[in-house]
Amino acid sequence: MIAITAQMMVKPGCEERFEEAMLSLVSKVNANEPGNILYELCRDDDGKYLVMELYEDEAAVDAHRSANHIKESGPSFKGLMSSPPIIKKMSVIPRAV
């Protein structure tokens, strides 16, 4: 499995519009990507955002990146972000069964 986190840098005052755009995307990812195990928007107590993602394998990550709903979502985030996301990709360490 592959885990990805994306720290999202939202401009002050744009939080509501960002959440609306991001939650729409979350719904589309969860409905249309069978190799995606988890795709959720999170917010900490300081108002900072993180997207948590979990994929079955590299093919599922590639399918996510090339999905039409990902490409089409770009304009909905225009003007909302203060900088590009900070993305970390990790391999999940399998647990012993």
N, CA, C and O atoms as a GROMACS GRO file, in nm:
protein
  388
    1MET      N    1   0.084  -0.118   0.000
    1MET     CA    2   0.000   0.000   0.000
    1MET      C    3   0.088   0.125   0.000
    1MET      O    4   0.204   0.122   0.041
    2ILE      N    5   0.028   0.233  -0.048
    2ILE     CA    6   0.099   0.360  -0.056
    2ILE      C    7   0.016   0.465   0.016
    2ILE      O    8  -0.104   0.479  -0.008
    3ALA      N    9   0.081   0.540   0.104
    3ALA     CA   10   0.017   0.649   0.176
    3ALA      C   11   0.071   0.781   0.122
    3ALA      O   12   0.190   0.795   0.094
    4ILE      N   13  -0.018   0.877   0.109
    4ILE     CA   14   0.021   1.011   0.066
    4ILE      C   15  -0.048   1.112   0.158
    4ILE      O   16  -0.165   1.097   0.190
    5THR      N   17   0.028   1.214   0.199
    5THR     CA   18  -0.033   1.327   0.268
    5THR      C   19  -0.004   1.451   0.185
    5THR      O   20   0.102   1.466   0.125
    6ALA      N   21  -0.102   1.539   0.183
    6ALA     CA   22  -0.086   1.666   0.111
    6ALA      C   23  -0.128   1.778   0.205
    6ALA      O   24  -0.246   1.795   0.236
    7GLN      N   25  -0.030   1.855   0.251
    7GLN     CA   26  -0.059   1.970   0.336
    7GLN      C   27  -0.104   2.083   0.243
    7GLN      O   28  -0.029   2.122   0.154
    8MET      N   29  -0.223   2.133   0.264
    8MET     CA   30  -0.283   2.232   0.176
    8MET      C   31  -0.270   2.372   0.237
    8MET      O   32  -0.310   2.395   0.351
    9MET      N   33  -0.212   2.463   0.160
    9MET     CA   34  -0.189   2.600   0.206
    9MET      C   35  -0.300   2.690   0.154
    9MET      O   36  -0.296   2.733   0.038
   10VAL      N   37  -0.398   2.719   0.237
   10VAL     CA   38  -0.516   2.795   0.197
   10VAL      C   39  -0.499   2.941   0.240
   10VAL      O   40  -0.456   2.970   0.352
   11LYS      N   41  -0.534   3.032   0.149
   11LYS     CA   42  -0.528   3.175   0.181
   11LYS      C   43  -0.629   3.208   0.290
   11LYS      O   44  -0.741   3.156   0.288
   12PRO      N   45  -0.591   3.294   0.384
   12PRO     CA   46  -0.686   3.337   0.487
   12PRO      C   47  -0.811   3.397   0.421
   12PRO      O   48  -0.802   3.474   0.325
   13GLY      N   49  -0.927   3.359   0.473
   13GLY     CA   50  -1.053   3.408   0.419
   13GLY      C   51  -1.110   3.322   0.308
   13GLY      O   52  -1.223   3.344   0.264
   14CYS      N   53  -1.034   3.224   0.263
   14CYS     CA   54  -1.079   3.136   0.154
   14CYS      C   55  -1.116   2.997   0.203
   14CYS      O   56  -1.142   2.907   0.122
   15GLU      N   57  -1.120   2.978   0.332
   15GLU     CA   58  -1.140   2.845   0.388
   15GLU      C   59  -1.273   2.783   0.346
   15GLU      O   60  -1.277   2.665   0.309
   16GLU      N   61  -1.380   2.858   0.352
   16GLU     CA   62  -1.512   2.801   0.319
   16GLU      C   63  -1.517   2.756   0.173
   16GLU      O   64  -1.565   2.647   0.143
   17ARG      N   65  -1.468   2.839   0.082
   17ARG     CA   66  -1.468   2.802  -0.060
   17ARG      C   67  -1.375   2.684  -0.086
   17ARG      O   68  -1.406   2.597  -0.167
   18PHE      N   69  -1.260   2.681  -0.016
   18PHE     CA   70  -1.168   2.569  -0.030
   18PHE      C   71  -1.234   2.439   0.016
   18PHE      O   72  -1.228   2.338  -0.054
   19GLU      N   73  -1.297   2.441   0.134
   19GLU     CA   74  -1.361   2.320   0.185
   19GLU      C   75  -1.470   2.270   0.090
   19GLU      O   76  -1.483   2.150   0.068
   20GLU      N   77  -1.547   2.361   0.034
   20GLU     CA   78  -1.651   2.323  -0.060
   20GLU      C   79  -1.591   2.254  -0.183
   20GLU      O   80  -1.640   2.150  -0.226
   21ALA      N   81  -1.486   2.313  -0.240
   21ALA     CA   82  -1.421   2.255  -0.358
   21ALA      C   83  -1.354   2.122  -0.324
   21ALA      O   84  -1.363   2.026  -0.401
   22MET      N   85  -1.289   2.117  -0.210
   22MET     CA   86  -1.216   1.996  -0.173
   22MET      C   87  -1.312   1.882  -0.140
   22MET      O   88  -1.287   1.768  -0.178
   23LEU      N   89  -1.419   1.911  -0.069
   23LEU     CA   90  -1.514   1.806  -0.034
   23LEU      C   91  -1.585   1.751  -0.157
   23LEU      O   92  -1.621   1.633  -0.161
   24SER      N   93  -1.606   1.834  -0.257
   24SER     CA   94  -1.661   1.786  -0.384
   24SER      C   95  -1.564   1.687  -0.448
   24SER      O   96  -1.604   1.582  -0.498
   25LEU      N   97  -1.436   1.722  -0.446
   25LEU     CA   98  -1.334   1.632  -0.501
   25LEU      C   99  -1.325   1.503  -0.420
   25LEU      O  100  -1.312   1.395  -0.477
   26VAL      N  101  -1.330   1.513  -0.288
   26VAL     CA  102  -1.325   1.394  -0.202
   26VAL      C  103  -1.437   1.298  -0.240
   26VAL      O  104  -1.414   1.177  -0.252
   27SER      N  105  -1.556   1.349  -0.261
   27SER     CA  106  -1.669   1.264  -0.300
   27SER      C  107  -1.644   1.195  -0.433
   27SER      O  108  -1.674   1.076  -0.448
   28LYS      N  109  -1.589   1.268  -0.528
   28LYS     CA  110  -1.562   1.209  -0.660
   28LYS      C  111  -1.453   1.103  -0.654
   28LYS      O  112  -1.464   0.998  -0.718
   29VAL      N  113  -1.348   1.129  -0.577
   29VAL     CA  114  -1.241   1.029  -0.563
   29VAL      C  115  -1.296   0.903  -0.498
   29VAL      O  116  -1.272   0.793  -0.548
   30ASN      N  117  -1.370   0.918  -0.389
   30ASN     CA  118  -1.423   0.802  -0.318
   30ASN      C  119  -1.523   0.723  -0.402
   30ASN      O  120  -1.535   0.601  -0.385
   31ALA      N  121  -1.595   0.789  -0.490
   31ALA     CA  122  -1.696   0.721  -0.572
   31ALA      C  123  -1.638   0.657  -0.698
   31ALA      O  124  -1.698   0.564  -0.752
   32ASN      N  125  -1.523   0.705  -0.745
   32ASN     CA  126  -1.477   0.666  -0.878
   32ASN      C  127  -1.340   0.600  -0.884
   32ASN      O  128  -1.293   0.567  -0.993
   33GLU      N  129  -1.274   0.580  -0.771
   33GLU     CA  130  -1.140   0.523  -0.773
   33GLU      C  131  -1.135   0.397  -0.687
   33GLU      O  132  -1.113   0.405  -0.566
   34PRO      N  133  -1.156   0.281  -0.748
   34PRO     CA  134  -1.159   0.157  -0.670
   34PRO      C  135  -1.028   0.123  -0.600
   34PRO      O  136  -1.030   0.054  -0.498
   35GLY      N  137  -0.915   0.169  -0.650
   35GLY     CA  138  -0.786   0.141  -0.587
   35GLY      C  139  -0.752   0.236  -0.474
   35GLY      O  140  -0.649   0.221  -0.408
   36ASN      N  141  -0.840   0.334  -0.451
   36ASN     CA  142  -0.821   0.428  -0.342
   36ASN      C  143  -0.893   0.375  -0.219
   36ASN      O  144  -1.012   0.348  -0.223
   37ILE      N  145  -0.819   0.361  -0.111
   37ILE     CA  146  -0.874   0.308   0.014
   37ILE      C  147  -0.922   0.421   0.105
   37ILE      O  148  -1.021   0.407   0.176
   38LEU      N  149  -0.851   0.533   0.102
   38LEU     CA  150  -0.884   0.647   0.187
   38LEU      C  151  -0.847   0.775   0.115
   38LEU      O  152  -0.738   0.787   0.060
   39TYR      N  153  -0.938   0.871   0.115
   39TYR     CA  154  -0.912   1.005   0.061
   39TYR      C  155  -1.001   1.099   0.140
   39TYR      O  156  -1.121   1.109   0.114
   40GLU      N  157  -0.943   1.168   0.237
   40GLU     CA  158  -1.021   1.252   0.328
   40GLU      C  159  -0.951   1.385   0.355
   40GLU      O  160  -0.828   1.393   0.362
   41LEU      N  161  -1.032   1.489   0.371
   41LEU     CA  162  -0.983   1.621   0.409
   41LEU      C  163  -0.987   1.633   0.560
   41LEU      O  164  -1.088   1.600   0.623
   42CYS      N  165  -0.878   1.679   0.618
   42CYS     CA  166  -0.867   1.696   0.763
   42CYS      C  167  -0.826   1.840   0.794
   42CYS      O  168  -0.758   1.905   0.714
   43ARG      N  169  -0.869   1.889   0.910
   43ARG     CA  170  -0.832   2.024   0.956
   43ARG      C  171  -0.793   2.014   1.102
   43ARG      O  172  -0.864   1.952   1.182
   44ASP      N  173  -0.680   2.076   1.137
   44ASP     CA  174  -0.638   2.073   1.278
   44ASP      C  175  -0.698   2.192   1.353
   44ASP      O  176  -0.770   2.273   1.295
   45ASP      N  177  -0.668   2.201   1.483
   45ASP     CA  178  -0.724   2.307   1.567
   45ASP      C  179  -0.678   2.446   1.527
   45ASP      O  180  -0.742   2.545   1.563
   46ASP      N  181  -0.567   2.454   1.452
   46ASP     CA  182  -0.516   2.583   1.406
   46ASP      C  183  -0.571   2.622   1.269
   46ASP      O  184  -0.535   2.726   1.214
   47GLY      N  185  -0.659   2.537   1.213
   47GLY     CA  186  -0.718   2.567   1.083
   47GLY      C  187  -0.634   2.526   0.964
   47GLY      O  188  -0.661   2.568   0.852
   48LYS      N  189  -0.530   2.445   0.988
   48LYS     CA  190  -0.446   2.398   0.878
   48LYS      C  191  -0.506   2.270   0.821
   48LYS      O  192  -0.563   2.189   0.894
   49TYR      N  193  -0.493   2.253   0.689
   49TYR     CA  194  -0.556   2.142   0.619
   49TYR      C  195  -0.455   2.037   0.574
   49TYR      O  196  -0.341   2.068   0.539
   50LEU      N  197  -0.500   1.912   0.577
   50LEU     CA  198  -0.421   1.800   0.530
   50LEU      C  199  -0.515   1.703   0.460
   50LEU      O  200  -0.623   1.672   0.510
   51VAL      N  201  -0.473   1.655   0.342
   51VAL     CA  202  -0.547   1.549   0.275
   51VAL      C  203  -0.472   1.419   0.302
   51VAL      O  204  -0.352   1.408   0.275
   52MET      N  205  -0.544   1.321   0.356
   52MET     CA  206  -0.487   1.189   0.383
   52MET      C  207  -0.534   1.095   0.273
   52MET      O  208  -0.653   1.086   0.244
   53GLU      N  209  -0.438   1.023   0.212
   53GLU     CA  210  -0.469   0.935   0.101
   53GLU      C  211  -0.404   0.798   0.124
   53GLU      O  212  -0.292   0.789   0.176
   54LEU      N  213  -0.473   0.694   0.086
   54LEU     CA  214  -0.420   0.558   0.096
   54LEU      C  215  -0.463   0.481  -0.028
   54LEU      O  216  -0.582   0.478  -0.062
   55TYR      N  217  -0.367   0.420  -0.095
   55TYR     CA  218  -0.390   0.349  -0.221
   55TYR      C  219  -0.343   0.205  -0.211
   55TYR      O  220  -0.250   0.174  -0.137
   56GLU      N  221  -0.408   0.118  -0.287
   56GLU     CA  222  -0.371  -0.023  -0.289
   56GLU      C  223  -0.230  -0.044  -0.342
   56GLU      O  224  -0.154  -0.126  -0.288
   57ASP      N  225  -0.194   0.030  -0.448
   57ASP     CA  226  -0.064   0.011  -0.513
   57ASP      C  227  -0.032   0.131  -0.601
   57ASP      O  228  -0.109   0.227  -0.609
   58GLU      N  229   0.083   0.125  -0.667
   58GLU     CA  230   0.128   0.234  -0.753
   58GLU      C  231   0.032   0.257  -0.870
   58GLU      O  232   0.014   0.371  -0.914
   59ALA      N  233  -0.028   0.151  -0.921
   59ALA     CA  234  -0.124   0.165  -1.030
   59ALA      C  235  -0.244   0.250  -0.986
   59ALA      O  236  -0.296   0.329  -1.065
   60ALA      N  237  -0.287   0.234  -0.862
   60ALA     CA  238  -0.398   0.314  -0.810
   60ALA      C  239  -0.358   0.461  -0.795
   60ALA      O  240  -0.440   0.550  -0.818
   61VAL      N  241  -0.233   0.487  -0.756
   61VAL     CA  242  -0.183   0.625  -0.748
   61VAL      C  243  -0.183   0.687  -0.887
   61VAL      O  244  -0.226   0.800  -0.905
   62ASP      N  245  -0.133   0.612  -0.985
   62ASP     CA  246  -0.131   0.662  -1.124
   62ASP      C  247  -0.272   0.688  -1.175
   62ASP      O  248  -0.296   0.789  -1.243
   63ALA      N  249  -0.366   0.599  -1.143
   63ALA     CA  250  -0.505   0.618  -1.186
   63ALA      C  251  -0.563   0.744  -1.123
   63ALA      O  252  -0.639   0.816  -1.187
   64HIS      N  253  -0.528   0.771  -0.998
   64HIS     CA  254  -0.574   0.893  -0.930
   64HIS      C  255  -0.521   1.016  -1.002
   64HIS      O  256  -0.596   1.109  -1.033
   65ARG      N  257  -0.392   1.017  -1.028
   65ARG     CA  258  -0.329   1.134  -1.091
   65ARG      C  259  -0.386   1.163  -1.230
   65ARG      O  260  -0.392   1.279  -1.271
   66SER      N  261  -0.426   1.059  -1.301
   66SER     CA  262  -0.474   1.079  -1.438
   66SER      C  263  -0.627   1.085  -1.449
   66SER      O  264  -0.680   1.098  -1.559
   67ALA      N  265  -0.696   1.075  -1.337
   67ALA     CA  266  -0.843   1.075  -1.338
   67ALA      C  267  -0.897   1.211  -1.386
   67ALA      O  268  -0.843   1.316  -1.351
   68ASN      N  269  -1.002   1.206  -1.464
   68ASN     CA  270  -1.063   1.329  -1.516
   68ASN      C  271  -1.110   1.420  -1.404
   68ASN      O  272  -1.095   1.542  -1.414
   69HIS      N  273  -1.166   1.365  -1.297
   69HIS     CA  274  -1.215   1.451  -1.188
   69HIS      C  275  -1.101   1.526  -1.120
   69HIS      O  276  -1.123   1.635  -1.066
   70ILE      N  277  -0.981   1.471  -1.122
   70ILE     CA  278  -0.866   1.543  -1.066
   70ILE      C  279  -0.828   1.659  -1.158
   70ILE      O  280  -0.810   1.772  -1.113
   71LYS      N  281  -0.818   1.629  -1.286
   71LYS     CA  282  -0.784   1.734  -1.384
   71LYS      C  283  -0.888   1.844  -1.387
   71LYS      O  284  -0.854   1.962  -1.394
   72GLU      N  285  -1.014   1.806  -1.382
   72GLU     CA  286  -1.124   1.904  -1.391
   72GLU      C  287  -1.141   1.986  -1.264
   72GLU      O  288  -1.206   2.091  -1.267
   73SER      N  289  -1.084   1.942  -1.153
   73SER     CA  290  -1.101   2.014  -1.027
   73SER      C  291  -1.010   2.136  -1.015
   73SER      O  292  -1.037   2.225  -0.934
   74GLY      N  293  -0.906   2.142  -1.094
   74GLY     CA  294  -0.809   2.250  -1.084
   74GLY      C  295  -0.868   2.390  -1.078
   74GLY      O  296  -0.833   2.467  -0.988
   75PRO      N  297  -0.956   2.426  -1.172
   75PRO     CA  298  -1.011   2.563  -1.169
   75PRO      C  299  -1.087   2.597  -1.042
   75PRO      O  300  -1.094   2.714  -1.005
   76SER      N  301  -1.144   2.500  -0.974
   76SER     CA  302  -1.221   2.530  -0.853
   76SER      C  303  -1.130   2.574  -0.737
   76SER      O  304  -1.179   2.629  -0.638
   77PHE      N  305  -1.000   2.551  -0.749
   77PHE     CA  306  -0.905   2.591  -0.645
   77PHE      C  307  -0.831   2.721  -0.680
   77PHE      O  308  -0.752   2.770  -0.600
   78LYS      N  309  -0.858   2.774  -0.799
   78LYS     CA  310  -0.788   2.896  -0.843
   78LYS      C  311  -0.814   3.011  -0.746
   78LYS      O  312  -0.929   3.043  -0.714
   79GLY      N  313  -0.706   3.073  -0.702
   79GLY     CA  314  -0.714   3.186  -0.612
   79GLY      C  315  -0.734   3.152  -0.465
   79GLY      O  316  -0.737   3.241  -0.381
   80LEU      N  317  -0.746   3.023  -0.433
   80LEU     CA  318  -0.770   2.983  -0.294
   80LEU      C  319  -0.643   2.944  -0.219
   80LEU      O  320  -0.640   2.944  -0.096
   81MET      N  321  -0.539   2.910  -0.293
   81MET     CA  322  -0.419   2.855  -0.233
   81MET      C  323  -0.310   2.963  -0.222
   81MET      O  324  -0.292   3.043  -0.314
   82SER      N  325  -0.238   2.963  -0.110
   82SER     CA  326  -0.129   3.058  -0.092
   82SER      C  327   0.003   3.004  -0.147
   82SER      O  328   0.096   3.080  -0.173
   83SER      N  329   0.011   2.871  -0.164
   83SER     CA  330   0.130   2.807  -0.222
   83SER      C  331   0.092   2.664  -0.260
   83SER      O  332  -0.013   2.614  -0.221
   84PRO      N  333   0.180   2.599  -0.336
   84PRO     CA  334   0.150   2.460  -0.373
   84PRO      C  335   0.147   2.370  -0.249
   84PRO      O  336   0.208   2.402  -0.147
   85PRO      N  337   0.075   2.259  -0.258
   85PRO     CA  338   0.071   2.167  -0.144
   85PRO      C  339   0.207   2.104  -0.117
   85PRO      O  340   0.291   2.092  -0.207
   86ILE      N  341   0.227   2.066   0.006
   86ILE     CA  342   0.348   1.991   0.043
   86ILE      C  343   0.305   1.844   0.048
   86ILE      O  344   0.228   1.803   0.134
   87ILE      N  345   0.357   1.767  -0.046
   87ILE     CA  346   0.314   1.629  -0.063
   87ILE      C  347   0.422   1.534  -0.016
   87ILE      O  348   0.539   1.549  -0.050
   88LYS      N  349   0.382   1.436   0.064
   88LYS     CA  350   0.472   1.330   0.110
   88LYS      C  351   0.414   1.197   0.069
   88LYS      O  352   0.296   1.169   0.092
   89LYS      N  353   0.496   1.115   0.009
   89LYS     CA  354   0.455   0.981  -0.035
   89LYS      C  355   0.535   0.879   0.044
   89LYS      O  356   0.657   0.889   0.056
   90MET      N  357   0.464   0.779   0.100
   90MET     CA  358   0.528   0.680   0.185
   90MET      C  359   0.477   0.540   0.151
   90MET      O  360   0.366   0.523   0.101
   91SER      N  361   0.559   0.443   0.178
   91SER     CA  362   0.517   0.304   0.168
   91SER      C  363   0.464   0.259   0.303
   91SER      O  364   0.524   0.286   0.407
   92VAL      N  365   0.352   0.190   0.300
   92VAL     CA  366   0.294   0.137   0.423
   92VAL      C  367   0.368   0.010   0.461
   92VAL      O  368   0.387  -0.078   0.377
   93ILE      N  369   0.410   0.002   0.585
   93ILE     CA  370   0.481  -0.118   0.633
   93ILE      C  371   0.375  -0.220   0.671
   93ILE      O  372   0.293  -0.195   0.759
   94PRO      N  373   0.377  -0.336   0.606
   94PRO     CA  374   0.276  -0.437   0.636
   94PRO      C  375   0.288  -0.488   0.779
   94PRO      O  376   0.399  -0.508   0.830
   95ARG      N  377   0.174  -0.509   0.844
   95ARG     CA  378   0.176  -0.565   0.978
   95ARG      C  379   0.177  -0.718   0.969
   95ARG      O  380   0.129  -0.777   0.872
   96ALA      N  381   0.231  -0.776   1.069
   96ALA     CA  382   0.231  -0.922   1.077
   96ALA      C  383   0.090  -0.967   1.109
   96ALA      O  384   0.020  -0.904   1.188
   97VAL      N  385   0.049  -1.075   1.047
   97VAL     CA  386  -0.088  -1.124   1.069
   97VAL      C  387  -0.088  -1.236   1.169
   97VAL      O  388  -0.194  -1.291   1.200
   0.00000   0.00000   0.00000
